[in-house]
Amino acid sequence: MKIITTPDPRLREKSEKVGKIDDEILGVIADMRKLSLDWEKDHPYELSAAMAAPQMGVNKRIIIVRDDMEDKGKATFTALINPEVIKAEGKTKSDFEGCLSVPFIYGKVPRATKVRIKAKLEDGTEVRIKATDELARTLLHEIDHLNGVLFIDHIKDEKDAFYEMDDKGDLVPVDYDKKIAGNKELFPDD
């Protein structure tokens, strides 16, 4: 298994609902956790906060979210199966997002600051989650993946919203006309 990246068309497909949580689904979740941590080893300035099954080419409604986004040493994830946004509310705030499947590009994405989600855990327990700020942003980003939406879709017409990471780990603005406009890897339908 590997993380797929733009312009792979599988990233643009709507994912199928998981019917039964069986060994195959648990295997997908284990692979997602491994791939997230493997990716992180190669990116010293970044933390793998979350991942969706479509990012490894699996068309299932499964996401994993890191349990502690402040400490890179704590590498555990909670899996959410068939997550659904019940309500997104609060102020809309633009903040930086990156994605394992959109290498080297970051962007300021507007998202709701509060969200309510319903999902199932690996053991089949149904949960409802109220999340704010960074966790709300992360959940919305990953659920977008399940619907074939990438973070860049939310900002594609805003020239000053794209960034890249320099060799010190700082985000710096991208030359939109050179790196974004007409880039068929990022926006294959344009």
C-alpha positions as CSV (number, residue, x, y, z in Angstrom):
1,M,0.0,0.0,0.0
2,K,1.1,3.6,-0.6
3,I,-0.3,7.1,-0.3
4,I,-1.7,8.2,-3.7
5,T,-1.3,11.8,-4.8
6,T,-2.8,14.3,-7.2
7,P,-3.8,13.9,-10.1
8,D,-4.8,10.3,-9.3
9,P,-8.5,10.1,-10.2
10,R,-9.3,7.9,-7.3
11,L,-9.0,10.9,-5.0
12,R,-12.0,12.4,-6.8
13,E,-14.4,9.5,-6.3
14,K,-17.1,9.4,-3.6
15,S,-16.4,6.6,-1.2
16,E,-18.7,3.7,-0.4
17,K,-20.2,3.2,3.1
18,V,-18.8,0.4,5.2
19,G,-21.4,-2.3,5.8
20,K,-19.6,-4.7,8.2
21,I,-16.5,-4.0,10.2
22,D,-14.6,-7.2,9.5
23,D,-10.9,-8.2,9.2
24,E,-10.6,-6.6,5.8
25,I,-11.8,-3.2,7.2
26,L,-9.5,-3.6,10.3
27,G,-6.6,-4.3,7.9
28,V,-7.3,-1.1,6.0
29,I,-7.3,0.8,9.2
30,A,-3.9,-0.8,10.3
31,D,-2.5,0.1,6.8
32,M,-3.7,3.7,7.2
33,R,-2.0,4.0,10.6
34,K,1.3,2.6,9.2
35,L,1.3,4.7,6.1
36,S,0.6,7.9,8.1
37,L,3.6,7.3,10.4
38,D,5.8,6.2,7.5
39,W,5.0,9.5,5.7
40,E,5.8,11.4,8.9
41,K,9.3,9.9,9.2
42,D,10.1,11.5,5.8
43,H,8.7,14.9,6.8
44,P,10.6,16.2,9.8
45,Y,8.7,19.5,10.1
46,E,5.2,18.0,9.7
47,L,2.8,15.9,11.7
48,S,0.5,13.4,10.1
49,A,-2.7,14.5,11.8
50,A,-5.2,12.3,9.9
51,M,-5.8,10.3,6.8
52,A,-8.8,9.0,4.8
53,A,-9.0,5.5,3.1
54,P,-9.2,7.0,-0.4
55,Q,-5.7,8.4,0.1
56,M,-4.4,4.9,-0.3
57,G,-6.8,4.0,-3.1
58,V,-9.4,2.3,-0.9
59,N,-12.9,3.6,-1.8
60,K,-14.4,3.2,1.7
61,R,-15.7,5.7,4.2
62,I,-13.0,5.4,6.8
63,I,-10.8,8.1,8.4
64,I,-8.2,8.0,11.1
65,V,-7.4,11.0,13.3
66,R,-4.4,11.4,15.5
67,D,-5.2,11.3,19.3
68,D,-2.7,14.1,20.2
69,M,-1.9,16.6,17.5
70,E,0.5,18.5,19.8
71,D,3.0,15.7,20.4
72,K,4.7,13.9,17.5
73,G,5.9,11.3,20.0
74,K,2.4,10.2,20.7
75,A,1.5,8.2,17.5
76,T,-1.9,6.8,18.1
77,F,-5.0,7.3,16.0
78,T,-8.7,6.9,16.4
79,A,-10.5,5.3,13.4
80,L,-13.9,6.7,12.5
81,I,-16.1,4.6,10.1
82,N,-18.8,6.1,8.0
83,P,-18.3,9.6,9.6
84,E,-21.0,12.1,8.8
85,V,-21.2,15.8,9.4
86,I,-24.4,16.4,11.4
87,K,-23.9,20.1,11.7
88,A,-21.1,22.6,10.9
89,E,-21.4,25.9,12.6
90,G,-19.6,28.7,14.3
91,K,-17.6,31.3,12.6
92,T,-15.8,30.5,9.4
93,K,-12.1,30.8,9.8
94,S,-9.3,30.5,7.3
95,D,-6.2,28.6,8.4
96,F,-3.4,26.6,6.9
97,E,-4.0,23.0,5.6
98,G,-1.8,20.5,3.9
99,C,-2.5,17.0,2.7
100,L,-0.6,13.8,2.3
101,S,-2.1,13.5,-1.2
102,V,-1.3,17.0,-2.3
103,P,2.5,17.1,-1.9
104,F,4.4,20.4,-1.3
105,I,1.3,22.7,-1.5
106,Y,-0.4,24.2,1.5
107,G,-3.3,26.6,1.6
108,K,-5.5,28.9,3.8
109,V,-8.8,27.1,3.8
110,P,-12.0,28.6,5.1
111,R,-13.9,26.2,7.4
112,A,-16.5,26.2,10.2
113,T,-15.0,26.4,13.6
114,K,-17.5,23.9,15.2
115,V,-18.7,20.6,13.9
116,R,-20.8,17.7,15.1
117,I,-20.0,14.3,13.6
118,K,-21.5,10.9,14.0
119,A,-19.5,7.7,13.2
120,K,-18.7,4.2,14.3
121,L,-15.5,3.2,16.1
122,E,-13.6,0.0,15.1
123,D,-15.5,-2.1,17.6
124,G,-18.8,-0.9,16.1
125,T,-19.7,1.5,18.9
126,E,-21.7,4.5,17.5
127,V,-20.3,7.8,18.6
128,R,-21.2,11.5,18.3
129,I,-18.4,14.0,18.4
130,K,-18.5,17.7,19.1
131,A,-15.3,19.3,17.8
132,T,-13.9,22.8,17.6
133,D,-11.1,24.6,16.0
134,E,-8.2,22.4,14.8
135,L,-10.1,19.1,15.4
136,A,-13.1,20.4,13.6
137,R,-10.9,21.5,10.6
138,T,-9.2,18.1,10.5
139,L,-12.5,16.2,10.6
140,L,-14.0,18.3,7.8
141,H,-10.8,17.9,5.7
142,E,-10.9,14.1,6.0
143,I,-14.7,13.8,5.4
144,D,-14.1,15.9,2.3
145,H,-11.8,13.2,1.1
146,L,-14.6,10.7,1.4
147,N,-16.7,12.8,-1.0
148,G,-13.9,13.3,-3.6
149,V,-13.0,16.8,-2.5
150,L,-9.5,18.1,-1.8
151,F,-8.6,21.1,0.3
152,I,-7.3,23.0,-2.7
153,D,-10.8,22.9,-4.2
154,H,-11.9,25.3,-1.4
155,I,-9.3,27.9,-2.4
156,K,-8.5,27.4,-6.1
157,D,-9.6,30.9,-7.1
158,E,-7.7,32.7,-4.4
159,K,-4.2,33.6,-5.7
160,D,-2.8,34.6,-2.3
161,A,-3.9,31.5,-0.4
162,F,-1.3,29.0,-1.6
163,Y,1.9,28.2,0.2
164,E,4.9,25.9,0.2
165,M,7.3,24.8,2.9
166,D,10.9,26.2,2.8
167,D,13.9,24.2,3.9
168,K,13.5,25.6,7.5
169,G,9.9,24.3,7.8
170,D,8.3,27.7,7.3
171,L,5.4,28.3,5.0
172,V,6.0,30.9,2.3
173,P,3.7,32.2,-0.4
174,V,3.8,30.4,-3.8
175,D,4.1,32.1,-7.1
176,Y,0.5,31.4,-8.2
177,D,1.1,31.9,-11.9
178,K,4.1,29.6,-12.0
179,K,3.0,26.8,-9.7
180,I,-0.8,26.8,-9.4
181,A,-2.6,28.3,-12.4
182,G,-3.1,25.7,-15.1
183,N,-1.4,23.0,-13.0
184,K,-3.1,19.8,-14.3
185,E,-1.7,17.7,-11.4
186,L,-3.6,19.9,-8.9
187,F,-6.6,20.7,-11.0
188,P,-6.9,18.2,-13.8
189,D,-10.4,19.4,-15.0
190,D,-9.2,23.0,-15.6
